[in-house]
Amino acid sequence: MPLGFHRKPTGKPGEWFYCIKHAKVEEGPECPAKDRLGPYASREEAAHALALADERNREWRNDPNWSDRPAGGDPQ
């Protein structure tokens, strides 16, 4: 019989997360941390987690401080 390790989700009531596995907003510890984005300050903010992540990814992709390309180099 295999040993089963169950990881208790981390988080607190009043913290809001977006579960990418179930595509839903949740409060506090429901799904494992590996499946969540957050914490966010409100349900509304958590509901926009994917858009916020996309926006941040675009900003970081274009930030010269986080680029290995030489200044003025063409993006690949």
PDB file of N, CA, C and O in Angstrom:
ATOM      1  N   MET A   1       0.844  -1.171   0.000  1.00  0.00           N
ATOM      2  CA  MET A   1       0.000   0.000   0.000  1.00  0.00           C
ATOM      3  C   MET A   1       0.892   1.238   0.000  1.00  0.00           C
ATOM      4  O   MET A   1       1.712   1.395   0.905  1.00  0.00           O
ATOM      5  N   PRO A   2       0.756   2.133  -1.002  1.00  0.00           N
ATOM      6  CA  PRO A   2       1.619   3.304  -1.073  1.00  0.00           C
ATOM      7  C   PRO A   2       1.280   4.296   0.042  1.00  0.00           C
ATOM      8  O   PRO A   2       0.139   4.428   0.484  1.00  0.00           O
ATOM      9  N   LEU A   3       2.325   4.973   0.460  1.00  0.00           N
ATOM     10  CA  LEU A   3       2.125   6.028   1.451  1.00  0.00           C
ATOM     11  C   LEU A   3       1.520   7.231   0.756  1.00  0.00           C
ATOM     12  O   LEU A   3       1.986   7.637  -0.308  1.00  0.00           O
ATOM     13  N   GLY A   4       0.515   7.788   1.333  1.00  0.00           N
ATOM     14  CA  GLY A   4      -0.105   8.972   0.744  1.00  0.00           C
ATOM     15  C   GLY A   4       0.204  10.197   1.584  1.00  0.00           C
ATOM     16  O   GLY A   4      -0.132  10.261   2.766  1.00  0.00           O
ATOM     17  N   PHE A   5       0.836  11.146   0.968  1.00  0.00           N
ATOM     18  CA  PHE A   5       1.126  12.395   1.659  1.00  0.00           C
ATOM     19  C   PHE A   5       0.131  13.425   1.164  1.00  0.00           C
ATOM     20  O   PHE A   5       0.083  13.740  -0.025  1.00  0.00           O
ATOM     21  N   HIS A   6      -0.637  13.929   2.058  1.00  0.00           N
ATOM     22  CA  HIS A   6      -1.629  14.938   1.700  1.00  0.00           C
ATOM     23  C   HIS A   6      -1.128  16.283   2.177  1.00  0.00           C
ATOM     24  O   HIS A   6      -0.902  16.489   3.369  1.00  0.00           O
ATOM     25  N   ARG A   7      -0.958  17.181   1.253  1.00  0.00           N
ATOM     26  CA  ARG A   7      -0.500  18.515   1.603  1.00  0.00           C
ATOM     27  C   ARG A   7      -1.705  19.395   1.859  1.00  0.00           C
ATOM     28  O   ARG A   7      -2.601  19.518   1.024  1.00  0.00           O
ATOM     29  N   LYS A   8      -1.703  19.994   3.014  1.00  0.00           N
ATOM     30  CA  LYS A   8      -2.780  20.903   3.361  1.00  0.00           C
ATOM     31  C   LYS A   8      -2.549  22.230   2.645  1.00  0.00           C
ATOM     32  O   LYS A   8      -1.458  22.793   2.736  1.00  0.00           O
ATOM     33  N   PRO A   9      -3.550  22.737   1.938  1.00  0.00           N
ATOM     34  CA  PRO A   9      -3.384  24.020   1.265  1.00  0.00           C
ATOM     35  C   PRO A   9      -3.043  25.118   2.264  1.00  0.00           C
ATOM     36  O   PRO A   9      -3.548  25.137   3.387  1.00  0.00           O
ATOM     37  N   THR A  10      -2.175  26.032   1.834  1.00  0.00           N
ATOM     38  CA  THR A  10      -1.806  27.158   2.685  1.00  0.00           C
ATOM     39  C   THR A  10      -2.593  28.385   2.284  1.00  0.00           C
ATOM     40  O   THR A  10      -2.945  28.551   1.116  1.00  0.00           O
ATOM     41  N   GLY A  11      -2.864  29.219   3.219  1.00  0.00           N
ATOM     42  CA  GLY A  11      -3.625  30.437   2.987  1.00  0.00           C
ATOM     43  C   GLY A  11      -4.524  30.678   4.179  1.00  0.00           C
ATOM     44  O   GLY A  11      -4.674  29.817   5.046  1.00  0.00           O
ATOM     45  N   LYS A  12      -5.112  31.842   4.214  1.00  0.00           N
ATOM     46  CA  LYS A  12      -5.960  32.210   5.346  1.00  0.00           C
ATOM     47  C   LYS A  12      -7.309  32.705   4.850  1.00  0.00           C
ATOM     48  O   LYS A  12      -7.403  33.258   3.753  1.00  0.00           O
ATOM     49  N   PRO A  13      -8.347  32.514   5.640  1.00  0.00           N
ATOM     50  CA  PRO A  13      -9.625  33.131   5.292  1.00  0.00           C
ATOM     51  C   PRO A  13      -9.434  34.643   5.151  1.00  0.00           C
ATOM     52  O   PRO A  13      -8.717  35.255   5.944  1.00  0.00           O
ATOM     53  N   GLY A  14     -10.054  35.228   4.173  1.00  0.00           N
ATOM     54  CA  GLY A  14      -9.884  36.651   3.900  1.00  0.00           C
ATOM     55  C   GLY A  14      -8.865  36.916   2.807  1.00  0.00           C
ATOM     56  O   GLY A  14      -8.797  38.027   2.280  1.00  0.00           O
ATOM     57  N   GLU A  15      -8.067  35.904   2.456  1.00  0.00           N
ATOM     58  CA  GLU A  15      -7.160  36.010   1.316  1.00  0.00           C
ATOM     59  C   GLU A  15      -7.856  35.375   0.124  1.00  0.00           C
ATOM     60  O   GLU A  15      -8.496  34.332   0.256  1.00  0.00           O
ATOM     61  N   TRP A  16      -7.736  35.989  -1.015  1.00  0.00           N
ATOM     62  CA  TRP A  16      -8.401  35.513  -2.220  1.00  0.00           C
ATOM     63  C   TRP A  16      -7.378  35.001  -3.214  1.00  0.00           C
ATOM     64  O   TRP A  16      -6.301  35.575  -3.372  1.00  0.00           O
ATOM     65  N   PHE A  17      -7.730  33.912  -3.882  1.00  0.00           N
ATOM     66  CA  PHE A  17      -6.847  33.266  -4.844  1.00  0.00           C
ATOM     67  C   PHE A  17      -7.634  32.927  -6.107  1.00  0.00           C
ATOM     68  O   PHE A  17      -8.865  32.887  -6.104  1.00  0.00           O
ATOM     69  N   TYR A  18      -6.893  32.685  -7.183  1.00  0.00           N
ATOM     70  CA  TYR A  18      -7.498  32.172  -8.402  1.00  0.00           C
ATOM     71  C   TYR A  18      -6.893  30.799  -8.639  1.00  0.00           C
ATOM     72  O   TYR A  18      -5.678  30.680  -8.799  1.00  0.00           O
ATOM     73  N   CYS A  19      -7.720  29.762  -8.664  1.00  0.00           N
ATOM     74  CA  CYS A  19      -7.259  28.402  -8.916  1.00  0.00           C
ATOM     75  C   CYS A  19      -7.210  28.174 -10.423  1.00  0.00           C
ATOM     76  O   CYS A  19      -8.240  28.198 -11.096  1.00  0.00           O
ATOM     77  N   ILE A  20      -6.006  27.952 -10.945  1.00  0.00           N
ATOM     78  CA  ILE A  20      -5.863  27.739 -12.390  1.00  0.00           C
ATOM     79  C   ILE A  20      -6.327  26.338 -12.799  1.00  0.00           C
ATOM     80  O   ILE A  20      -6.689  26.118 -13.954  1.00  0.00           O
ATOM     81  N   LYS A  21      -6.316  25.402 -11.865  1.00  0.00           N
ATOM     82  CA  LYS A  21      -6.765  24.045 -12.174  1.00  0.00           C
ATOM     83  C   LYS A  21      -8.281  23.990 -12.365  1.00  0.00           C
ATOM     84  O   LYS A  21      -8.771  23.324 -13.277  1.00  0.00           O
ATOM     85  N   HIS A  22      -9.021  24.691 -11.503  1.00  0.00           N
ATOM     86  CA  HIS A  22     -10.486  24.672 -11.552  1.00  0.00           C
ATOM     87  C   HIS A  22     -11.087  25.930 -12.181  1.00  0.00           C
ATOM     88  O   HIS A  22     -12.307  26.034 -12.312  1.00  0.00           O
ATOM     89  N   ALA A  23     -10.240  26.882 -12.570  1.00  0.00           N
ATOM     90  CA  ALA A  23     -10.682  28.145 -13.182  1.00  0.00           C
ATOM     91  C   ALA A  23     -11.745  28.834 -12.334  1.00  0.00           C
ATOM     92  O   ALA A  23     -12.827  29.178 -12.809  1.00  0.00           O
ATOM     93  N   LYS A  24     -11.392  29.028 -11.036  1.00  0.00           N
ATOM     94  CA  LYS A  24     -12.350  29.684 -10.148  1.00  0.00           C
ATOM     95  C   LYS A  24     -11.641  30.474  -9.067  1.00  0.00           C
ATOM     96  O   LYS A  24     -10.489  30.209  -8.724  1.00  0.00           O
ATOM     97  N   VAL A  25     -12.359  31.452  -8.543  1.00  0.00           N
ATOM     98  CA  VAL A  25     -11.885  32.254  -7.421  1.00  0.00           C
ATOM     99  C   VAL A  25     -12.215  31.506  -6.142  1.00  0.00           C
ATOM    100  O   VAL A  25     -13.288  30.916  -6.015  1.00  0.00           O
ATOM    101  N   GLU A  26     -11.283  31.535  -5.191  1.00  0.00           N
ATOM    102  CA  GLU A  26     -11.531  30.872  -3.912  1.00  0.00           C
ATOM    103  C   GLU A  26     -10.975  31.719  -2.773  1.00  0.00           C
ATOM    104  O   GLU A  26     -10.022  32.479  -2.945  1.00  0.00           O
ATOM    105  N   GLU A  27     -11.587  31.570  -1.622  1.00  0.00           N
ATOM    106  CA  GLU A  27     -11.130  32.284  -0.435  1.00  0.00           C
ATOM    107  C   GLU A  27     -10.390  31.317   0.470  1.00  0.00           C
ATOM    108  O   GLU A  27     -10.863  30.218   0.759  1.00  0.00           O
ATOM    109  N   GLY A  28      -9.204  31.756   0.915  1.00  0.00           N
ATOM    110  CA  GLY A  28      -8.450  30.958   1.870  1.00  0.00           C
ATOM    111  C   GLY A  28      -7.968  29.642   1.302  1.00  0.00           C
ATOM    112  O   GLY A  28      -7.868  29.487   0.085  1.00  0.00           O
ATOM    113  N   PRO A  29      -7.667  28.686   2.178  1.00  0.00           N
ATOM    114  CA  PRO A  29      -7.054  27.444   1.726  1.00  0.00           C
ATOM    115  C   PRO A  29      -8.060  26.435   1.180  1.00  0.00           C
ATOM    116  O   PRO A  29      -8.718  25.730   1.946  1.00  0.00           O
ATOM    117  N   GLU A  30      -8.176  26.370  -0.126  1.00  0.00           N
ATOM    118  CA  GLU A  30      -9.000  25.337  -0.760  1.00  0.00           C
ATOM    119  C   GLU A  30      -8.105  24.416  -1.574  1.00  0.00           C
ATOM    120  O   GLU A  30      -7.921  23.254  -1.214  1.00  0.00           O
ATOM    121  N   CYS A  31      -7.552  24.919  -2.660  1.00  0.00           N
ATOM    122  CA  CYS A  31      -6.693  24.114  -3.531  1.00  0.00           C
ATOM    123  C   CYS A  31      -5.228  24.296  -3.133  1.00  0.00           C
ATOM    124  O   CYS A  31      -4.876  25.283  -2.488  1.00  0.00           O
ATOM    125  N   PRO A  32      -4.373  23.339  -3.521  1.00  0.00           N
ATOM    126  CA  PRO A  32      -2.942  23.452  -3.213  1.00  0.00           C
ATOM    127  C   PRO A  32      -2.326  24.711  -3.841  1.00  0.00           C
ATOM    128  O   PRO A  32      -2.773  25.183  -4.887  1.00  0.00           O
ATOM    129  N   ALA A  33      -1.303  25.235  -3.186  1.00  0.00           N
ATOM    130  CA  ALA A  33      -0.644  26.458  -3.637  1.00  0.00           C
ATOM    131  C   ALA A  33      -0.109  26.335  -5.065  1.00  0.00           C
ATOM    132  O   ALA A  33      -0.060  27.326  -5.794  1.00  0.00           O
ATOM    133  N   LYS A  34       0.293  25.129  -5.468  1.00  0.00           N
ATOM    134  CA  LYS A  34       0.837  24.944  -6.822  1.00  0.00           C
ATOM    135  C   LYS A  34      -0.203  25.231  -7.910  1.00  0.00           C
ATOM    136  O   LYS A  34       0.157  25.467  -9.063  1.00  0.00           O
ATOM    137  N   ASP A  35      -1.473  25.212  -7.551  1.00  0.00           N
ATOM    138  CA  ASP A  35      -2.542  25.431  -8.521  1.00  0.00           C
ATOM    139  C   ASP A  35      -3.165  26.825  -8.435  1.00  0.00           C
ATOM    140  O   ASP A  35      -4.149  27.104  -9.120  1.00  0.00           O
ATOM    141  N   ARG A  36      -2.598  27.708  -7.594  1.00  0.00           N
ATOM    142  CA  ARG A  36      -3.246  29.003  -7.359  1.00  0.00           C
ATOM    143  C   ARG A  36      -2.363  30.176  -7.720  1.00  0.00           C
ATOM    144  O   ARG A  36      -1.135  30.084  -7.691  1.00  0.00           O
ATOM    145  N   LEU A  37      -3.002  31.276  -8.060  1.00  0.00           N
ATOM    146  CA  LEU A  37      -2.364  32.578  -8.179  1.00  0.00           C
ATOM    147  C   LEU A  37      -2.883  33.408  -7.014  1.00  0.00           C
ATOM    148  O   LEU A  37      -4.061  33.323  -6.666  1.00  0.00           O
ATOM    149  N   GLY A  38      -2.015  34.205  -6.412  1.00  0.00           N
ATOM    150  CA  GLY A  38      -2.452  35.035  -5.304  1.00  0.00           C
ATOM    151  C   GLY A  38      -1.503  34.930  -4.139  1.00  0.00           C
ATOM    152  O   GLY A  38      -0.455  34.294  -4.255  1.00  0.00           O
ATOM    153  N   PRO A  39      -1.834  35.526  -3.040  1.00  0.00           N
ATOM    154  CA  PRO A  39      -3.150  36.033  -2.655  1.00  0.00           C
ATOM    155  C   PRO A  39      -3.416  37.431  -3.207  1.00  0.00           C
ATOM    156  O   PRO A  39      -2.502  38.203  -3.499  1.00  0.00           O
ATOM    157  N   TYR A  40      -4.695  37.715  -3.333  1.00  0.00           N
ATOM    158  CA  TYR A  40      -5.183  39.020  -3.754  1.00  0.00           C
ATOM    159  C   TYR A  40      -6.011  39.619  -2.626  1.00  0.00           C
ATOM    160  O   TYR A  40      -6.495  38.904  -1.749  1.00  0.00           O
ATOM    161  N   ALA A  41      -6.167  40.929  -2.660  1.00  0.00           N
ATOM    162  CA  ALA A  41      -6.861  41.636  -1.585  1.00  0.00           C
ATOM    163  C   ALA A  41      -8.373  41.469  -1.633  1.00  0.00           C
ATOM    164  O   ALA A  41      -9.048  41.643  -0.619  1.00  0.00           O
ATOM    165  N   SER A  42      -8.909  41.134  -2.800  1.00  0.00           N
ATOM    166  CA  SER A  42     -10.362  41.033  -2.921  1.00  0.00           C
ATOM    167  C   SER A  42     -10.748  39.946  -3.918  1.00  0.00           C
ATOM    168  O   SER A  42      -9.924  39.489  -4.710  1.00  0.00           O
ATOM    169  N   ARG A  43     -12.002  39.547  -3.865  1.00  0.00           N
ATOM    170  CA  ARG A  43     -12.544  38.578  -4.822  1.00  0.00           C
ATOM    171  C   ARG A  43     -12.439  39.124  -6.248  1.00  0.00           C
ATOM    172  O   ARG A  43     -12.087  38.402  -7.181  1.00  0.00           O
ATOM    173  N   GLU A  44     -12.750  40.402  -6.392  1.00  0.00           N
ATOM    174  CA  GLU A  44     -12.703  41.059  -7.711  1.00  0.00           C
ATOM    175  C   GLU A  44     -11.294  40.999  -8.308  1.00  0.00           C
ATOM    176  O   GLU A  44     -11.125  40.676  -9.484  1.00  0.00           O
ATOM    177  N   GLU A  45     -10.293  41.311  -7.494  1.00  0.00           N
ATOM    178  CA  GLU A  45      -8.908  41.277  -7.966  1.00  0.00           C
ATOM    179  C   GLU A  45      -8.508  39.855  -8.363  1.00  0.00           C
ATOM    180  O   GLU A  45      -7.851  39.659  -9.385  1.00  0.00           O
ATOM    181  N   ALA A  46      -8.899  38.870  -7.563  1.00  0.00           N
ATOM    182  CA  ALA A  46      -8.582  37.479  -7.874  1.00  0.00           C
ATOM    183  C   ALA A  46      -9.260  37.033  -9.170  1.00  0.00           C
ATOM    184  O   ALA A  46      -8.705  36.232  -9.923  1.00  0.00           O
ATOM    185  N   ALA A  47     -10.451  37.550  -9.425  1.00  0.00           N
ATOM    186  CA  ALA A  47     -11.177  37.184 -10.645  1.00  0.00           C
ATOM    187  C   ALA A  47     -10.444  37.645 -11.903  1.00  0.00           C
ATOM    188  O   ALA A  47     -10.656  37.097 -12.985  1.00  0.00           O
ATOM    189  N   HIS A  48      -9.583  38.647 -11.761  1.00  0.00           N
ATOM    190  CA  HIS A  48      -8.825  39.167 -12.901  1.00  0.00           C
ATOM    191  C   HIS A  48      -7.372  38.687 -12.879  1.00  0.00           C
ATOM    192  O   HIS A  48      -6.508  39.297 -13.509  1.00  0.00           O
ATOM    193  N   ALA A  49      -7.103  37.610 -12.166  1.00  0.00           N
ATOM    194  CA  ALA A  49      -5.736  37.120 -11.980  1.00  0.00           C
ATOM    195  C   ALA A  49      -5.044  36.788 -13.296  1.00  0.00           C
ATOM    196  O   ALA A  49      -3.876  37.132 -13.473  1.00  0.00           O
ATOM    197  N   LEU A  50      -5.730  36.134 -14.216  1.00  0.00           N
ATOM    198  CA  LEU A  50      -5.087  35.752 -15.477  1.00  0.00           C
ATOM    199  C   LEU A  50      -4.735  36.970 -16.320  1.00  0.00           C
ATOM    200  O   LEU A  50      -3.673  37.012 -16.941  1.00  0.00           O
ATOM    201  N   ALA A  51      -5.617  37.956 -16.345  1.00  0.00           N
ATOM    202  CA  ALA A  51      -5.328  39.186 -17.098  1.00  0.00           C
ATOM    203  C   ALA A  51      -4.158  39.928 -16.462  1.00  0.00           C
ATOM    204  O   ALA A  51      -3.298  40.453 -17.170  1.00  0.00           O
ATOM    205  N   LEU A  52      -4.120  39.974 -15.140  1.00  0.00           N
ATOM    206  CA  LEU A  52      -3.028  40.636 -14.443  1.00  0.00           C
ATOM    207  C   LEU A  52      -1.705  39.917 -14.703  1.00  0.00           C
ATOM    208  O   LEU A  52      -0.685  40.567 -14.931  1.00  0.00           O
ATOM    209  N   ALA A  53      -1.710  38.593 -14.672  1.00  0.00           N
ATOM    210  CA  ALA A  53      -0.496  37.818 -14.953  1.00  0.00           C
ATOM    211  C   ALA A  53      -0.023  38.060 -16.385  1.00  0.00           C
ATOM    212  O   ALA A  53       1.176  38.195 -16.626  1.00  0.00           O
ATOM    213  N   ASP A  54      -0.958  38.116 -17.336  1.00  0.00           N
ATOM    214  CA  ASP A  54      -0.603  38.374 -18.728  1.00  0.00           C
ATOM    215  C   ASP A  54       0.020  39.759 -18.879  1.00  0.00           C
ATOM    216  O   ASP A  54       1.020  39.926 -19.579  1.00  0.00           O
ATOM    217  N   GLU A  55      -0.570  40.738 -18.227  1.00  0.00           N
ATOM    218  CA  GLU A  55      -0.044  42.114 -18.279  1.00  0.00           C
ATOM    219  C   GLU A  55       1.365  42.170 -17.684  1.00  0.00           C
ATOM    220  O   GLU A  55       2.257  42.786 -18.267  1.00  0.00           O
ATOM    221  N   ARG A  56       1.569  41.539 -16.542  1.00  0.00           N
ATOM    222  CA  ARG A  56       2.892  41.536 -15.910  1.00  0.00           C
ATOM    223  C   ARG A  56       3.912  40.814 -16.776  1.00  0.00           C
ATOM    224  O   ARG A  56       5.056  41.257 -16.880  1.00  0.00           O
ATOM    225  N   ASN A  57       3.519  39.716 -17.395  1.00  0.00           N
ATOM    226  CA  ASN A  57       4.439  38.988 -18.278  1.00  0.00           C
ATOM    227  C   ASN A  57       4.884  39.858 -19.440  1.00  0.00           C
ATOM    228  O   ASN A  57       6.062  39.866 -19.798  1.00  0.00           O
ATOM    229  N   ARG A  58       3.941  40.594 -20.034  1.00  0.00           N
ATOM    230  CA  ARG A  58       4.300  41.498 -21.142  1.00  0.00           C
ATOM    231  C   ARG A  58       5.249  42.584 -20.666  1.00  0.00           C
ATOM    232  O   ARG A  58       6.212  42.908 -21.360  1.00  0.00           O
ATOM    233  N   GLU A  59       4.991  43.156 -19.485  1.00  0.00           N
ATOM    234  CA  GLU A  59       5.871  44.196 -18.949  1.00  0.00           C
ATOM    235  C   GLU A  59       7.279  43.653 -18.713  1.00  0.00           C
ATOM    236  O   GLU A  59       8.262  44.302 -19.070  1.00  0.00           O
ATOM    237  N   TRP A  60       7.381  42.467 -18.115  1.00  0.00           N
ATOM    238  CA  TRP A  60       8.690  41.884 -17.834  1.00  0.00           C
ATOM    239  C   TRP A  60       9.416  41.513 -19.122  1.00  0.00           C
ATOM    240  O   TRP A  60      10.633  41.669 -19.216  1.00  0.00           O
ATOM    241  N   ARG A  61       8.678  41.026 -20.110  1.00  0.00           N
ATOM    242  CA  ARG A  61       9.287  40.650 -21.391  1.00  0.00           C
ATOM    243  C   ARG A  61       9.921  41.865 -22.057  1.00  0.00           C
ATOM    244  O   ARG A  61      10.937  41.740 -22.741  1.00  0.00           O
ATOM    245  N   ASN A  62       9.324  43.046 -21.859  1.00  0.00           N
ATOM    246  CA  ASN A  62       9.812  44.268 -22.491  1.00  0.00           C
ATOM    247  C   ASN A  62      10.684  45.123 -21.584  1.00  0.00           C
ATOM    248  O   ASN A  62      11.101  46.207 -21.991  1.00  0.00           O
ATOM    249  N   ASP A  63      10.971  44.675 -20.378  1.00  0.00           N
ATOM    250  CA  ASP A  63      11.789  45.428 -19.433  1.00  0.00           C
ATOM    251  C   ASP A  63      13.266  45.192 -19.748  1.00  0.00           C
ATOM    252  O   ASP A  63      13.738  44.058 -19.668  1.00  0.00           O
ATOM    253  N   PRO A  64      14.002  46.252 -20.107  1.00  0.00           N
ATOM    254  CA  PRO A  64      15.414  46.061 -20.458  1.00  0.00           C
ATOM    255  C   PRO A  64      16.257  45.529 -19.295  1.00  0.00           C
ATOM    256  O   PRO A  64      17.314  44.943 -19.527  1.00  0.00           O
ATOM    257  N   ASN A  65      15.816  45.719 -18.069  1.00  0.00           N
ATOM    258  CA  ASN A  65      16.559  45.190 -16.928  1.00  0.00           C
ATOM    259  C   ASN A  65      16.454  43.671 -16.820  1.00  0.00           C
ATOM    260  O   ASN A  65      17.242  43.049 -16.107  1.00  0.00           O
ATOM    261  N   TRP A  66      15.491  43.066 -17.518  1.00  0.00           N
ATOM    262  CA  TRP A  66      15.284  41.617 -17.447  1.00  0.00           C
ATOM    263  C   TRP A  66      15.520  40.942 -18.792  1.00  0.00           C
ATOM    264  O   TRP A  66      15.057  39.824 -19.017  1.00  0.00           O
ATOM    265  N   SER A  67      16.232  41.613 -19.677  1.00  0.00           N
ATOM    266  CA  SER A  67      16.449  41.082 -21.017  1.00  0.00           C
ATOM    267  C   SER A  67      17.907  40.714 -21.225  1.00  0.00           C
ATOM    268  O   SER A  67      18.809  41.404 -20.751  1.00  0.00           O
ATOM    269  N   ASP A  68      18.127  39.623 -21.937  1.00  0.00           N
ATOM    270  CA  ASP A  68      19.488  39.229 -22.295  1.00  0.00           C
ATOM    271  C   ASP A  68      19.900  39.823 -23.632  1.00  0.00           C
ATOM    272  O   ASP A  68      21.052  39.684 -24.042  1.00  0.00           O
ATOM    273  N   ARG A  69      18.967  40.488 -24.322  1.00  0.00           N
ATOM    274  CA  ARG A  69      19.271  41.098 -25.608  1.00  0.00           C
ATOM    275  C   ARG A  69      20.091  42.364 -25.406  1.00  0.00           C
ATOM    276  O   ARG A  69      19.863  43.099 -24.446  1.00  0.00           O
ATOM    277  N   PRO A  70      21.032  42.626 -26.289  1.00  0.00           N
ATOM    278  CA  PRO A  70      21.770  43.890 -26.219  1.00  0.00           C
ATOM    279  C   PRO A  70      20.796  45.057 -26.438  1.00  0.00           C
ATOM    280  O   PRO A  70      19.785  44.905 -27.124  1.00  0.00           O
ATOM    281  N   ALA A  71      21.098  46.193 -25.864  1.00  0.00           N
ATOM    282  CA  ALA A  71      20.253  47.387 -26.022  1.00  0.00           C
ATOM    283  C   ALA A  71      20.082  47.681 -27.502  1.00  0.00           C
ATOM    284  O   ALA A  71      21.055  47.685 -28.256  1.00  0.00           O
ATOM    285  N   GLY A  72      18.845  47.928 -27.921  1.00  0.00           N
ATOM    286  CA  GLY A  72      18.541  48.232 -29.312  1.00  0.00           C
ATOM    287  C   GLY A  72      18.503  47.018 -30.213  1.00  0.00           C
ATOM    288  O   GLY A  72      18.331  47.151 -31.424  1.00  0.00           O
ATOM    289  N   GLY A  73      18.663  45.816 -29.632  1.00  0.00           N
ATOM    290  CA  GLY A  73      18.646  44.596 -30.428  1.00  0.00           C
ATOM    291  C   GLY A  73      17.241  44.224 -30.845  1.00  0.00           C
ATOM    292  O   GLY A  73      16.268  44.599 -30.191  1.00  0.00           O
ATOM    293  N   ASP A  74      17.138  43.491 -31.930  1.00  0.00           N
ATOM    294  CA  ASP A  74      15.838  43.069 -32.424  1.00  0.00           C
ATOM    295  C   ASP A  74      15.308  41.934 -31.572  1.00  0.00           C
ATOM    296  O   ASP A  74      16.054  41.020 -31.221  1.00  0.00           O
ATOM    297  N   PRO A  75      14.011  41.984 -31.232  1.00  0.00           N
ATOM    298  CA  PRO A  75      13.418  40.846 -30.503  1.00  0.00           C
ATOM    299  C   PRO A  75      13.358  39.612 -31.402  1.00  0.00           C
ATOM    300  O   PRO A  75      13.194  39.731 -32.616  1.00  0.00           O
ATOM    301  N   GLN A  76      13.487  38.464 -30.819  1.00  0.00           N
ATOM    302  CA  GLN A  76      13.469  37.235 -31.616  1.00  0.00           C
ATOM    303  C   GLN A  76      12.120  36.589 -31.548  1.00  0.00           C
ATOM    304  O   GLN A  76      11.907  35.540 -32.156  1.00  0.00           O
TER     305      GLN A  76
END
